Amino acid sequence: APCVDPEPGFWSPISVTRVVTGCTRTVKMARITHHAVVLVAVLFGVVFISGADCFAVRGTTKPEIGLSPGATRKLLATHQYRMREKVPLYANKAGPFHNPSETYQYYDLPFCEPDTGLKSKIEDLGEVLEGDRMTSTPYHVPFRVDKENESLCRKTLTKADLKKFRKAVEEDYYFQMFYDDLPIWGFVGKIEKILKPNANAEMRYYLFTHVHFDVSYNGDKVVEINVSTDPLRTVDITDDAGAGEKTIEFSYSARWKETHIPFDRRMEKYSRYSFLPQHLEIHWFSIINSCVTVLLLTGFLATILMRVLKNDFIKYTTGRDDEVGLSEESDETGWKYIHGDVFRFPRFTSLFCAVIGVGTQLFAMTMGVFSLALIGVFYPYNRGALLTAILVVYALTSGIAGYVAANNYRQMGGTLWVRNVLLTGSLFCGPMFVVFSFLNTVAIAYRSTAALPFGTIMVILIIWALVTFPLTVLGGIAGKNAQTEFNAPCRTTKYPREIPTLPWYRSAVPQMAMAGFLPFSAIYIELYYIFASVWGHKVYTIYSILFIVFIILVIVTGFITIALTYFQLAVEDHEWWWRAVVCGGSTGVFIYAYCFYYYYARSDMSGFMQTSFFFGYMWTICYGFFLMLGNVGFRASKLFVMHIYKAIKCE
């Protein structure tokens, strides 16, 4: 059957034109004793052993992941085949095309099974987190052996089997396989609308019974594979009255051809089509738009804030308070007259320090993952590498959260440091565990591959118990014993100054709305592509552009929080600590609001499982963004406040 290219635009690995053509194409820390050092080294080893496989993924070579020559030769040897040698072909999963989280095992549908029985492939941590469950198949496609019309099996489908297939066709099910670790997709069947005169349109359900493999090789290695289904070789499985069992013969064919594409470039195909040229223009437009936002905001700060501050600095450093009425200056420059309160520590000190600590950790984790992405660790269909990297880097950076939180807590006069460390360790992991437990229960009820097995859950808990939590405690001990002090440029008065009555738009919620809008406007264009990759079948590979957008997000968040902090101090509201955090993190609220727009207006996702997965995990991600950007906003505001009060004469 002839194959047609996917429709122009944002490229998808699965062509939705298969109803017409029946064709799909292939397309992821204060010192410690010597014994403590040894313990930490052992704990690090646990994590790296858990995730090592994801960085040595099959189908990659030295140019992609920087392997040594010996390791490269060993890796290549696993993908070298002789004439007629069996090439591994595994079936992975199946599920509704529009619900990417709702996936099931391939043989949950009554496909042909191997005569020798099903054999599951051993998978690493990342693959299991990704929902992969690979099993053997009866397809026999040996190296460089053409097959014209090979019978797969002749199977009698019962009414229950036909009902399963009809449901799969109606919900637009696709299946995924891996041939020599190259991904391939296909659809289970198609729907046709039969128009009849003087009658309602009739829907007919057809099951594809033939699969054709087009395989390209270079020397003794597989380089490329495409799969297509024949639209003319189908079986009508529409639920007709009186329909009983139906015997169906499944078949397949294969054709081999030589190519000059080298083996070490066989994964380029999947990144080459991830964005077409017109979409690259959209990405650069997004960056230009974000840069203009940064320039405008920087100009605003330079022309408005610095002009006002410069006048204030001149008056206070030259001592001209006698020349002008104090009451007039008090009205004009109120931020100077709260110098005895501005460095008064916030309420709920332990929680505040925990937020800053976890936010710092998440920022460090994000930078670490970006570093891995920019050196080429993540590429299309590097199965589970991103999830494993996030898990490993989060575990290894947990000491940062403990150190920052405990150090700030000690500087603010806190004494219950054990409680502070426990709060830091559970501030992000606790809500995430609750969400995960609920969603995993839903997936188990649906018998979906998105449900993590008990063994995998135990591995994650062991990593948390042996690495994440101990490093948080060690970081907390180091932060508690550190000799750093909070050197405020102004002495804090004994009693707090009363905050004047302020208009409604200077309250926390309107300020959060203003603080979150600009950073969100700098990233909303790129946000669609990220959502389409995480919650769809599209591929995102331009990590450099994503990194630039992230840096712009951090800069804009810091600038807008500084501006709002100045306006808050100017009206003699000295409780800026928590306000800086919530204003900086308000972008996370905007992102979660965007989730509703994307779900209902830009996607076709449906069903309780997919809906709960989408809004549940996106809440966790947006909560992480709130903590991370709240930390950015507070640190930027702290630098600004320290600077302006150092520049004046505090009495």
N, C-alpha and C positions, 0 to 999 in steps of 0.2 A: 504494500500500500504506500502511496506517495506521502512524504512528510512535508509539512509546511512550517515555515518559521513562525515563532510566537509573534503576537501582535506587537507593533512598535511601541516603545515606551519603557517603563520600568520592567526590566526583564524578570521573568518568573521561570523557575526550573521546570515547571509543569505547564504544558500548554493547554489552555482551556478550549482549544479549537478541536478537541478530540471527538466531539459529536459530529462534526462535519467530515473530518479527515480520518478519525480513528487513530490519530498519531500523537505520540508524546516523545519528548526529547530529554536526554540527560542534562543534565544541567550541572562551610563552618572554623636598743637600748642604760656615784652609784655603783658601787662595786658589788661583786658577789663572789662566793668562794669557788675554789677549784672544782669541788664536787657539783656545784650548781651549774658550772659551765659544761661539764660532762653530761649532766642530765638534760640541759637544753639541747645539746648536740644530738643526743639520742632521740629526743622528741621531734626535732627537725627531721631526722631520718624517717620517722613514722609518716610524716606528711609527704615527704618527697617520694617515698616508696608507694604511697597511695596514689599519687598522681603522676608517676613517672611516665606511664605509658602514653599519656596524652601528648607529651612533647616529642615522642618518637613514633609518630603515627605512620602507619603503613602508607605507602604511596608517596613519600617525600624523600628528598635527597639533600646532599650537602648544601647546595645553593639556597635551599629553603629554610633549613633549621640549623645550619652551621655544624654539621656532624664532622667528626674526624675522618680522615680517609679510610681507616680500617672499619669504622662504624658504617660508613657509606657503602663500602663493598659488601658488608654483611647484610645491610638493608636491601641492597639491590639483588642479592642472591635469593631473597625470599620472593622476588617477583620475576624470576627467570624460569622459563618453561621450555621444554623440548616439544617437538612435534607430537601431537596427539596426547600430550600430558594434560591431566585434569586441572582446570582452573577453578578455585573456590568461588561458588555462587551461593550467597545466603539470602534468604527472605527475612526482611526486618519487621515491618509493621504495616498496618493498613488503617484507614480512618477517613472521616469526612474531610473533603478538601478545604472547606471554609472554616473548620474547627481544628487548628493545628495542634492543640493540646489533647484533643480527644483521639487518641490512637489506641489501637488494639493489636494483639498478636496476629500475624499473617494467617495462621491456621485457625483463627476464630471463625473465618469463613471457610466453607467446605471445599477448599482447593485440593488438588492432587497432592498426596503425601508420598514421601520416598518409601520404596519397598522395604528398606532396611530400618525404617522407623525414624522418628524425628531426633535430631542431635542438635543441641544448643551450643552456640559458640561462646567461649569464655570471654567476657567483656571487662574492661577496666572501669574505674569509678565514674569517669566522665561520661562514658557511653551509657551507663545505667541511669545517671542523672538526666541524660538527654532523652531517655525513654526507649533506647534501642534494645531489642530482644531478638537477636539473630538466630535463625535455625536453618537447618539444611533443607534443600529442595530436590525434587526429582529431575530438574533440568540438568542435562549433560552437554556442556558446551566446551569440549576439549580445545586445546590450543591449535589454531590454524586448521580446524576441521570444519568444512562447510556442511550444513544440514539443510536439505530442501524442505521436507515436510515430515518431521519426526513426531510420532505419537507420544504424548506425555502420559496419558492414562485415559481409560474409558470408565466414566463414573456415573452411577445411578444416583440422581439427586432426589431425595424425598421431599415431601411438601415442606417440611421444616427447613431443609437446605435451600429450596427455591425461595422460601420466604426470606431467608437471610440474604440471599443474593439480590432479591428485589429491593430490600431495604438498603443494601449497599449501593445499588444503582440509583435509587431514588435520592439518597443523601450524598451522591456524588463522591463515592469512595475512591481513593487511590491506594496503590500499594507501592512499597519501596523495597528494592533489593540492592545488594552490593556484589559486584563482579570484580574480583581482584582488588577490592576496596574502592572501587569506583561506583558512585551511586547511580541508580537508574530508577525510573518511575514509570508507572502505567496506571490506567484507569480500569476499574472492574468491568464497566459496561457503559451503556449510553441510553438516553431516553429520546424517543421520537414522538412527535405530535402528529397524529393522523387526523386530517380534516375531512369530514364527510358532509355532503350537502344535506341541509335540513336536519342536522344533528349536531350534538355537542362534540367538540374535539376529543379524540381518544388518545390516551397516553400509552405507549407501548414500551416495555422494558426489554432491553437486549443485553445479553451477557457475551463479552468477548471470549472467544475460545482459542484464538491463535495469537502467539507472541513471536515477533521477529527480532533477532539480535543482529545489529551491524557492529562488528568489532574491528578495530584498527590496531595493527601491531607494528613494532619497529625492532627488527632482529628477533630476540627471544623474550620480548616484554610486551605486555598489553598497554596500549597508550590511550585508547578511547573506546567508548561503547555507547551506542544509541539503541533504544528499544522502541518498537512501534507495535500497534495492534491493528489487525486487519478489519476494517469496518464491514467487509463483505462476509466475513466468517464469524457470524454471531448466532445466538440462539434466543428465540423469543421466550422469555420467562414471565410474561404478563400473567397475572392471577386470573385465569379464566375459570368459569364455572365448570366443575367436574374435572378439573385438571388434577392429575395424580403424579406419580413418579415420572421422571424424565431422565433418559440416558443421554449423556453428553460426552463427546470425545474432545479432549483438550490436546492441542498440538503446539509445536514451536518450530522455528527454523533459525538458521544462523549463517551469516556470510562474513568472511574475513577478507580484509584488504590491507595492503602495506601502506605505511605512512612515513614521512621523513621527520615528523615531530619527535624530538628526543624524549626519553622517558622522564627526565628531570623537569620537563615542562608540561607534563600531562595534566597537572592541576590548574594550569593557566586558563584553560578553557572556561572553568567555572567562575573565575574572577574577571575574565575579559568581558563577559556578557552581563556582569552584575549591574553595570550602569552604562547606558548608551550615551553618546556624546551630548545629546540635548539635556540629559539629566545631570551631567557634569556641570553644564552651564547653570543649572538650577542650584547646584551645591555652591558654586562660586558666587552666584547671586546672593545666596544665604549668607556667605561669609562677608561679602561687601556690605550687605544690609546690617550685619552685626557690627562690622567695623565702623560704619557711619554712626550707629548707636553709641559705640564707645567714644568716638570723637566728639559727638554732640554732648554726651554726658561729661567728658573731660573738659570741654570748653565751658560748660555750665559751672563746673566746680572752679575753674580757673578765673572766670570773669565775675562770678557772683560771690562765692565763698571766700576766695583769697583776697578780693578787694575789701570786703567787709572785715575780714580777719586782719588784713594789713593795717587798716585804720585803727582797729582795736589795739593791735600791738604797739603802734606809735603812741597812742594815748596812755597806755598802761606802763610802758617802759620809760616814758619821759616824765611821768608823774604830773599830768595836767588835770588831775581831778579837781584841784582848787579853782580852776578857771571856769569850769562848767558845772552847772548844778548837778549834784550827785543823783538826784531823782531823775533828771532827764537822761543821764547816761545809763541809769539802771533800767529805764524803759528801752533804751536803744540797744544795749549790749548786755542782756541778762545772763549770758553764759558765764561771764567773769564773776558774777556775784553769787554763784553757787559752787565756788571752788572748794568750799569746806564740806560739800556733800557729794560732789560728783564722783569721788573715789570711795564712797561708802559701799561696802560689798553688798551684793544683792541678797534678797530673801531666797530661801531654799538653796543654800549654798552647795550642799552635796549634790543635788540634782543638777544644778547649773554646771558644776565642774564635770559631772559625768557626761552631760551633753557635749561640752567642749572636748572632752577626751575622746568620746566615740566619734564625734565629727572629725577630729584630727586623724583618727585611724582610718575612717572611710575615705578621707581625702588622700592619705598615703596609699591606701589600697587601690584607689582609682588610678593614681599616677603609676603605680607598679604594673597594673594591668595594661595601661596605655603603653608603657615601655615594652612589654612583651609583644603587644600588637604591632608597634612600629618597627620591631626587628624581624617581623615576619613569622611569629609563632602561630598566629591564627590566620587561617585561610579557608576558603570554602570547603565545608564538609570535613574539617579536621575534627572528627567526631568527639564532642564533649570536652575539647581542650579549653574553651572559654570558661565553662562551669567549673572545671577542675582548677584552673588558674585562680579564679575568684575565691574558691574555697581555700586553696593553699595560701594565697597572699593574705586573705583575711585572717587566717590563723596565725601567720607569722608576724603580722602587724598589730596583733592584739596587745602586745607589750606597750605600744605607743599610747593606746587608750588608757591603760593603767597608770603609766608614768605621768601623762599630762593631767589626768583627772586628780590623782593624788597630790601632785606638786601644786596645782592651783588650789586644791582644798586646804593644804598645809599653809600656803601663803595667805589664805583668807581666814585663818584661825580655826579651822576645823580640827576636831579631835577624834571623831568617830571614823577613822580612816578605813577600818575593816568594812563598815557598812558602805562607805563610799566605793570601795573596790568591788564589792558585791553588786552594787547598783550599776557601776560601769560595765561589769561583765554581762549584766542581764538587760541593759537598756535597749539594745538592738536585738540581741539573740532571743530574748524572751518573747516579744511580740511576733518575731519571725517564726519561732517554734509553734506558737499558738495557731498562726495562719497555716503553717505547713501541716500541722496535725489535722486540721479541719479539711484542707484540700486533699491530703493523702487519703483520708477516710472516704471522701467523695469518689476519688479515683478507684479505690478498692471496690466500692459499691458498683461502679461501672465496669469493673474488671478491665481497666485500662492499663496500658504499659506505662502511663504517667505515674502510677502508684509505685513508690520505691519499695523494693523488697526489704524484709526485716534485717537481713545481713547488711545491706547498704546503710540503713538507718543506724545500725550499731557501729559501723565504721565511722560515720559522721559524728556520732556521740563520743566515740573513743578519741577522735581528733580533737573535739572540743574539750574533753576531760583531760587529755594528756598534753595538749599543746595550747589551745586558745586560752583556757582558764588559768593554767599555771603561768603563762606568759603575762597575762593581765595582773596576776598577783605579784609576780616578780617586778613588773613595771611599776605597780603601786608601791612596793617596798622601796624601789629606787627613787621614785618621786617623793615619797615621804621623807627619805633621808637626804635628799638633795639640799644644797646650801643656798639655793636661789631665794631671793626675797622680792616682795612686791614694793618697788620703790616709787611711791606716788610723789609727784612734784608738789602737791599741796597737802597740808595737814587736814585731816578730817575732823570736823567739829563733833562735840559730844552728842548733841541732839540734832536730828534731821530737820532741815528747813521745810516749811510747808509748801506744797506744790500749789500754785494758783489754779483757779478754775479755768479749764481750757475748752475751746469749742470741740464739737463732736468729731470733726475731721482730723483732730490731733490725737484721737484715741488709737488703740493698738490695731483694731481691725481695718480701718481706712488706711492707716500707714502700711499695713501688710499688703493691702491691695495695690498701693502705689509702688511699694518696694518689689513686688513680684512681677508686675506687668512688664517692666523694661527688660529684665533678664529673660523672661519667657519669650518676649518678642524677638530676642536675639537668637533663639534656638528653635522656634516653632516650625520653621521650614524643614530643618534637619530632623525634627522629631518624627515627622511622618515616615521618613525612610527607615528610622530605627524601629518604629512600631511595625512597619511592614515586614521587617526582617525578623524581629523577635516573635511577632504574632502573625506570621504568614510564611509563605514559601519563597520569599524573595531573599536575595543574598546581599549583604553589606560588607564591603571589603575596603572602603576608602577611609581607613583609620586616621590618616594624616589630617583630613578635613575634619573628622569628628574631634580630633585632639585640639585643632585650632578653635573650633566652636566651643569646646569645653573651657579653654583658656579665656575666651571672650566672656563666657558665662561667669567665670570666677571674677574677672575684672569688673564687669558691669555690676555684679552683686556687691562687691566691695565698695565701688563708687556710690551707688545709690544708697547703701546703708550709711556711709559717711555723711552724705547730704542730709538724710533724714535725722541722723544723730545730732548734727549741728542745729537743725531747726528745732529739735526737741530741747536741746540745752539753751537755745536762744530764748525760749519762753519759760526758762527756769524750772524745767522738769528734769530733775537729776537722776531719775530711775531709768537709765539708758541701757543697763546691762542686758536684761531680758529682752528689752525692745529691740536691741541690735540682733539678738539671736532669732527672734521670730520674724523680723523683717528680712533678714538674710535668707532664712529658710522658707519664706513664703512662696518662692518659685516652685517648691515641691507641691504646694497646694494647687498652683496653676497647672502643673503637669498632670495631677490627678483629675482635675476638672477636664483637661483635654482628653483624658481616657474615655469619658462619657461621649464626647463628640466623636472620637475615632470609632468607638464600638458601634454606635447607632447610625453614624452617617458615612463612615469610610470603610466599613468591613461588613461581611456577611456572617459573622459569628453568631451562633445561637445555641440554645440548650443550657441546662443548669450547670453541667460540668464545665463547659467552656467559659460561661459567664462568671462562675465562681473562681475559676483559675485566673482569668484575665483581671478582674477587679481585686482579687485577693493578693496575687503576686505583685500587681502594679501598686497596691497600697504599701506593700513592704518596700518596694523600690523608691516610691515617692517619700516615704518616711525616712529612708536612708538619705535621700537628697535633702530633706529638711534638716537633718542633723549635720550633714556635711556643709551645706551652704550657710546654715546658721553659725557654724564655727567660722566660716570665711567672713561673714558679716561682722561677727563680734571682734575678730582679730583686726580687721580693717578699722573698725570704729575705735578700738582700744589704742591703736597706733595714732590715729587722728587726735583723740582726746588727750593722750599723753603729750603729743607734740604741741598743741595749742596752749596747754596749761604750763608747760615748761617755758614757753616763750613770753609769759607775762609775770609780773611781780605778785605772787600770792602772799597775802598778809596772814 
